[in-house]
Amino acid sequence: MEEINIYEVVKKLVGEINPVGETNADNKRFENLKVMTELVDELLMDINDIGFRYRNNCQFSMKRASNFAKKFLAEEMLILKDNADNMKD
């Protein structure tokens, strides 16, 4: 049995997000892009919550989750900052 790829499932559920230069298709894809960004925002908030909520916990598994979440967010922030700097006009 083939392993389920969550990313591919979400892409199929949300739909195409890349514009193609045709107004009707791009209007739909823009709405899909808004759905995708809302999902990403919620996921990032969930990850941030884990990083913050369990940061001072003494239990290994909870502290490990917090550290993992914080490291992930820190790495993503660096990538996003670098990309934002490269997008400046």
N, C-alpha and C positions, 0 to 999 in steps of 0.2 A: 504494500500500500504506500502511496506517495505521501510524503510529509506535507502538512499544511503550512503554507507560507503566509503569515498574517499580513505582511506588506502587500502581497498580490491580492489577497482577499479584500483589503481596504481599498486598493486601487480600483478593483472591479465594482465595489459597492458605491464609491464616490463618483467614479467616472473620470474621463480624460480631463486634464487641467492645462495642458499646453495649448496656447493659441495657435491657430492655423491660418489666420488672415481672412477668414470668412465670417461675416458679422453674426449670423445666426448661430453657427457652431461656437464661435468665440464667446457669445453671450452665455451659452450653456456651460462652457468650460470655465468661464469666470465665476459663475455660481458654484461650480464644483470646487474651484480653487478656494473660495470662501469657506466652503464646508471643510476642506482639507486643513486650512489654517486654523479653523475653530477646533478641530480635533487635535491638532498638534499643540495648540495652546492648552487645552485641557490635560493632555498627556504630560506636558512639561510642568504644569501646576501640580499634578499628582506626584511626579518625581521630586519636585522641589519640596513638597510637603513631607515626603519621607526623609529627605536630607535634613530638613529643619526639625521635624518632630522628634526624631530619634538621635539627634546629634550628641546628646549628653547621656544616653542610655548606657548602662553598664553591662547589659546582656549582649554577648558576642554577636548573635545573629541580627539583632536590631541595630547595633552600632555598625556592623558590616554593611547592612542595607543603606544606612545613612551615608557612610563613607563612599559607597559605590555611587549613590545618587549624586552626591556633591561633586565627585570626580567627573562623572558624566556631564553634569551641567557646566562645570568649569571648562571642560574641553570643548563643549558645544559653543560656549560663549566666545572662546578664542577663534574658533572657525568662523562664526557668524560675524565677529568684529572684523576679521581679515577680509571676509567677503564684502562686508559693508564698505570698508575702506576702498576696495577695488571697484565698487560700483559708483563711487562719487564721480560726478561730471567734471 
